[in-house]
Amino acid sequence: MFSTPDRCPYLSLPHAIVFRMGRFTSPAPERFGEFRLGAPGVLEGALGTAGFREMSVRAVPTRHRFPSLAEAMQYARGPLPLRELMARLSRAEQEQAWAEIERTLAQFVGPQGYDSPCELLIGVGTK
């Protein structure tokens, strides 16, 4: 499970761009897709609702790495939540959004390719 949008720019920056371009107001970007369980206490609440007890949620720092920006972009076009948002834009808006996403993600390209931080949440409990 992904943490909050500020801790995973590879996913959150594309979402923010599409939300802005589409002037979407609902749901809020931090409550959409990969981030819907990332806010403090939300994953614990979902585990509790599912009948788990003695729960623990830990944040685990990780990285999104790709050999190149092109490969990072190719992968970015796949996840369902972003595709759902893109489908709500016109074809011209989609092209503009992808171009802006690529320019924005380029900030994470270095000598080893694409590399951006990310934080995952690992939740466990007993039933």
C-alpha positions, 0 to 999 in steps of 0.5 A: 500500500502506498503512503501519502502522495508527498512521499511517492512523487512517481505516482502523485505528480501525474495524478496532480497534473491530471486532476489540475488539467481536468479541474477534478474536485472529487475525489481529492487526489490523496483519497484516490487510487493508490493513496486512498489508504495512506493517510494516518489511521486509514489503513488501520481502520480498514484492517479493523473493519475487516475484523483484524486486531493487534494491528501494526502498520509500518512505513517502509522507504523504497525507490521507484527506479527505471533504466530511463525516463522513457521506461518510467513513462511507459510504466506510468501509462499502465496503472488503472487509477491514472488511466481512469483519470486520463479517460476523463480528458479529451485526446488533446488534454491527454497528450498535453498531460502526458507531455507535462508528466514527462517534463515533471518526472524528468527531475528524477533522472540522473546518471543511473536513470530514473530514481525517485523516493517512495514510501510503502505502508505494510499492515499486519494483524491477527484474526 
